[in-house]
């Protein structure tokens, strides 16, 4: 019982941080009610790699409501033991956690059903009603399913599975459409069924610890904000590098390409957090309002500011993977001209960022595996050091490393007056040695349970994002522009470097 109370106190602590003081009583009241988390697509890759491990993390640390049941749903026949076995490679269970881990799986259940069958969704509802026992239960529906069945599943949830007395929330995974029109159709459909506060569009990049730290970095430190503008910053680059290819995911990836897969959503979200004006508060509404206002000031991308590429095999590489190009992957359609690399330049029409390019570079099959933000400051005027100076940079590594480097000029030790660039480093893993840094999905799922939408994409925000990217995507497709070939294991097309230099990124 003491252990149970300890877990609940941890829930209280985290919710105090995540909500306004006048909302705390409401959140705590909801936590005490029966909760059902329904995972549509429970047998899929996303569920076993991310959703179940995230739920286990929250359970392990006492962050889930005490009366929670987890109900998996999929057309594939399976059992809880099979689900547990599939998830096992993606969780780290310490010996002392074994009993707790087994207890976690005892709150899990499974229903096999078809993708669109009234009787199956009726079964889901009847099962939840048994657990709620006429109480005001809350329900969360996570759609870890293909985008082709989003609309159907949402309609079935609305028809048969809404909580009669409690809260109902629906979580939708990207992609949120392929362009402005298809995205608007999905948004209109969801809006016809649910209120905005019930819809959680999941972009896991917003759950990454360093991305969630961007607001604090900017607005909690006097040292950065005065220089965070066009008077001091020459260029900003978001660099997303993967040192692997599609590796059997070509059937999915080829429908979308690099811009749709990571740039229009993940990386644009990073740009938004970097570039917004100071929100009124850290409340969900204020942060998302600030992001929408920023996106409204971003011009649609021009073709002259775009480079697309596709990796080919590198026959001289010692790595067998690197000898195979994108078109050599059996999951990729023959003759595909889908891009595996893109460079796009965003231009912002506001006083803060006038003339500052935001360069978004993303690619597969590259030399490194890192995602980082590089903020490059302007050259020092009136150089008194005989041309030894190079630009200051703030480099923020996200996704895997969670590091920050400030690159500044310093005199070298000794009798000379020579200068060199040095690095001041901040590493999450070293600075917070005794802190458990949660994964992105754990952060965001806790937000879903607590009702915080700060790190979820709102309808008007999504509309602005597609406004920026839809014209260039249609141009590329209508003109059938062929991507530039680059070797697996390289830095990407040289043409991308040319555009970076044109926009004053050195």
MORA-V577283 format. One record per pair of residues at least 6 apart in sequence whose ideal C-beta (glycine too) atoms are under 6 Angstrom apart, sorted by the first residue. I is the first residue (numbers start at 1). J is the second residue. Records with the same first field share a line. If there is no record, write none. Layout:
# MORA-V577283
I: J, J
This chain:
# MORA-V577283
7: 62
10: 62
11: 63
15: 27, 450
18: 450, 452
19: 27
27: 450
31: 65
33: 136, 137, 138, 166
34: 67, 131, 132, 135, 137
35: 65, 67, 68, 138
36: 69, 128, 139
37: 70, 140
38: 71, 141
39: 47, 51, 72, 142
40: 73, 143, 145, 153
41: 47, 74, 144, 145
42: 72, 73, 74
43: 74, 76, 78
44: 144
46: 144
47: 144
48: 86, 87
49: 90
50: 441
51: 144
52: 87
53: 90, 91
54: 441, 442, 445
56: 91, 104
57: 442
58: 64, 442, 446
59: 104
63: 446
69: 107, 131
70: 107, 108
71: 109
72: 110
73: 111
75: 114
77: 112
80: 108, 110
84: 105
93: 101
111: 123
113: 120
114: 120
115: 149
116: 152
121: 156, 160, 161
122: 160
124: 161
125: 160, 161
136: 165, 166
137: 163, 166
138: 166, 167
139: 163, 168
140: 169, 448
141: 157, 170
142: 171
143: 153, 172
144: 173
147: 175
151: 189
154: 190, 193
158: 193
162: 168
169: 198
170: 194, 199
171: 200, 202, 448
172: 201
173: 202
174: 265
176: 183, 201, 462
177: 183, 186
179: 470
180: 466, 470
183: 466
187: 459
190: 199
200: 448, 456
201: 456, 457
203: 265, 269, 457
204: 440, 441
205: 266, 269
206: 269, 455
207: 440, 443, 444
208: 398, 440
209: 402, 437
210: 398, 402
211: 398
214: 273
218: 224, 225
219: 278
229: 352
230: 353, 354, 355, 356
232: 377
233: 356, 377
234: 376, 378, 504
235: 357, 376, 503, 504, 505
236: 358, 375
237: 359, 374, 505
238: 267, 270, 360, 373
239: 361, 372
240: 262, 267, 362, 371
241: 366, 368, 370
242: 364, 369
243: 366, 368, 369
245: 364, 365
246: 253, 329
248: 331
250: 329, 331, 332
251: 331
254: 332, 333, 336, 338
257: 338, 339
258: 339, 340, 342, 362
259: 342
262: 362
263: 342, 360, 362
264: 465, 469
267: 360
268: 465
271: 358
272: 291, 294
275: 294
276: 290, 291, 294
277: 290
279: 286, 287, 290
280: 286
284: 452, 453, 454
287: 454
288: 458
291: 461
292: 460, 461
295: 464
296: 464
297: 348, 349, 350
298: 346, 348, 468
299: 347
300: 468, 471
301: 344, 472
303: 475
305: 345
306: 344, 472
307: 343, 493, 495, 496
308: 339, 342, 483
309: 341, 483, 484, 486, 492, 493
310: 326, 339, 340, 483
311: 325, 326, 340, 365, 486, 488
312: 325, 485
313: 323, 324, 325, 488
314: 322, 487, 488, 489
315: 323
317: 323, 489
322: 488, 489
326: 332, 340
337: 482
339: 483
340: 364
341: 363, 492
342: 362
343: 361, 496
344: 360
345: 357, 359, 503
346: 358
357: 503
359: 505
363: 492
365: 488
367: 489, 491
371: 398, 399
372: 395, 397
373: 396
374: 393, 395
375: 394
376: 391, 393
377: 391, 392
380: 389
383: 389
385: 419
388: 419
389: 409
390: 421
392: 408
393: 407
394: 406
395: 405
396: 404
397: 403
402: 428
403: 427
404: 426
405: 423, 425
406: 424
407: 421, 423
409: 419
410: 422
411: 419
412: 418, 420
484: 493, 495
486: 492, 493
